[in-house]
Amino acid sequence: MTKISAGSSARYITPDGEQALREELQFLWKVKRPEVTQAVREAAAQGDRSENAEYIYGKKQLREIDRRVRFLSKRLDELTVVDRLPDDQSRVYFGAWVTVEDEAGDEQSYRLVGADEFDLGKGYLSINSPLARALIGKYLDDEVSVKTPEGWKVVVITGIRYGKTVSDK
């Protein structure tokens, strides 16, 4: 497998992230857009469109849906799905779950994912973030310094694992 570094120009995504984007695209195109189109059709049938709030709002919703559909379609074509584990799983690469401990002894676990997937509530950290860029290629027990708005932060890698966890579906 090709090693993915934070400075790579390609746009990466996990298989789960790609599936979520495809599901969103499918929902918008097959469910949401037909619903809004029907609502606009019904609002248009009520007469004067210039003062019809439902019609105006529905048309605005359609434009937003169409914009998101175009974005998702284009974005999915640009992305590279990383569906293989790295040969060297003792190092941090894209898709890894990394546990770090800060100077205060607090531990946090993050999964390094594509920019389209990041969700700190789930522990998903964008590969483009300063912390993720600093972690790439490092080993267990390595000390990593990261510049944050509050100043330099030092963390130690206390765990590296690949694959799904209990919280992943």
C-alpha positions in Angstrom: 0.0 0.0 0.0 1.1 3.5 -0.7 1.8 5.4 2.5 -0.4 8.4 2.8 1.2 11.5 4.2 -0.5 14.6 5.4 1.2 16.6 2.6 -0.2 14.5 -0.2 -2.2 16.3 -2.8 -4.9 13.6 -3.2 -8.1 13.8 -1.2 -8.6 10.8 0.9 -11.7 9.3 2.6 -12.5 6.1 4.5 -15.0 3.6 3.0 -17.4 4.7 5.8 -17.0 8.3 4.9 -17.6 7.6 1.2 -20.7 5.6 2.0 -22.1 8.4 4.1 -21.6 10.9 1.3 -23.2 8.6 -1.2 -26.2 8.0 1.1 -26.6 11.8 1.6 -26.5 12.3 -2.2 -29.0 9.5 -2.7 -31.3 10.9 0.0 -31.2 14.4 -1.5 -31.8 13.3 -5.1 -34.3 10.5 -4.6 -36.2 11.7 -1.5 -35.7 15.3 -0.5 -35.7 16.9 -3.9 -38.9 15.2 -5.1 -40.7 16.2 -1.8 -39.6 19.8 -2.2 -40.5 19.8 -5.9 -44.0 18.6 -5.1 -44.4 21.3 -2.4 -43.3 23.9 -4.9 -45.8 22.6 -7.5 -48.6 22.8 -4.9 -47.6 26.3 -3.9 -47.4 27.4 -7.5 -51.0 26.1 -8.0 -52.2 28.6 -5.4 -51.8 31.5 -7.7 -49.7 34.7 -7.4 -46.1 33.4 -7.0 -44.6 36.8 -6.3 -46.2 36.9 -2.8 -46.4 33.2 -2.1 -43.9 32.5 0.7 -44.2 28.7 0.3 -43.3 28.9 -3.3 -40.4 31.3 -2.8 -39.0 29.2 0.1 -39.5 26.0 -1.9 -37.6 27.4 -4.8 -34.8 28.5 -2.5 -34.7 25.0 -1.0 -34.5 23.5 -4.5 -31.5 25.7 -5.3 -29.8 24.6 -2.1 -30.4 20.9 -2.7 -29.2 21.2 -6.3 -26.1 23.0 -5.2 -25.3 20.3 -2.6 -26.0 17.5 -5.1 -23.6 19.1 -7.6 -21.0 19.5 -4.9 -21.4 15.9 -3.6 -21.3 14.5 -7.2 -18.1 16.4 -8.0 -16.5 15.7 -4.6 -17.1 11.9 -4.8 -15.3 11.9 -8.2 -12.3 13.6 -6.7 -11.9 11.4 -3.6 -9.7 8.4 -3.2 -11.1 5.7 -0.9 -8.5 4.2 1.4 -9.8 0.7 2.0 -6.6 -1.1 2.8 -4.6 -1.2 6.1 -1.0 0.0 5.9 1.7 -2.6 5.8 3.4 -1.1 8.9 0.6 -0.8 11.5 3.1 0.3 14.2 3.1 3.8 12.7 0.4 6.4 12.4 -1.2 6.7 9.0 -4.6 7.7 7.5 -7.4 5.8 9.1 -5.6 5.0 12.3 -7.1 5.4 15.8 -4.4 7.3 17.8 -4.5 7.8 21.5 -2.5 10.7 22.8 -1.7 11.9 26.3 -1.1 15.6 27.0 1.2 17.1 29.6 -1.6 17.1 32.2 -2.0 13.3 31.8 -5.3 13.6 29.9 -5.9 11.0 27.1 -7.8 11.6 23.9 -8.4 9.2 21.0 -8.8 10.3 17.5 -9.3 8.6 14.1 -7.4 10.3 11.3 -10.0 10.8 8.5 -10.6 12.9 5.4 -11.7 16.5 5.6 -15.2 15.5 4.5 -15.6 13.2 7.5 -14.2 15.0 10.5 -16.4 15.1 13.6 -14.7 15.8 16.9 -17.8 14.6 18.7 -17.0 11.1 17.3 -13.2 11.6 17.7 -12.7 11.9 13.9 -9.8 14.3 13.3 -9.2 15.7 9.8 -6.0 14.6 8.2 -5.4 18.3 7.4 -5.4 19.4 11.0 -2.1 20.5 12.6 -2.3 17.6 15.2 -3.0 15.0 12.5 -0.2 16.3 10.3 2.2 16.1 13.3 1.1 12.5 14.1 1.5 11.0 10.6 4.4 8.5 10.4 5.1 8.5 14.2 5.4 5.5 16.4 4.0 4.4 19.8 5.6 6.5 22.6 6.8 9.2 20.2 6.5 12.8 21.6 4.8 15.2 19.2 4.7 19.0 19.4 1.9 20.9 17.8 1.4 24.6 17.5 -2.1 25.6 18.7 -3.7 29.1 19.1 -2.8 28.8 22.8 0.9 28.0 22.0 2.8 24.8 21.6 1.2 21.7 22.9 3.2 18.4 23.5 1.5 15.0 23.4 2.8 11.5 23.6 1.3 8.7 21.5 0.0 6.0 23.9 -1.9 3.9 21.4 -2.2 3.2 17.6 -4.8 0.8 16.2 -6.5 0.2 12.9 -9.9 -1.1 12.0 -13.3 -0.4 13.3 -14.1 0.2 17.0 -17.2 -0.5 19.0 -18.6 3.0 18.2 -18.1 2.5 14.5 -20.9 0.9 12.5 
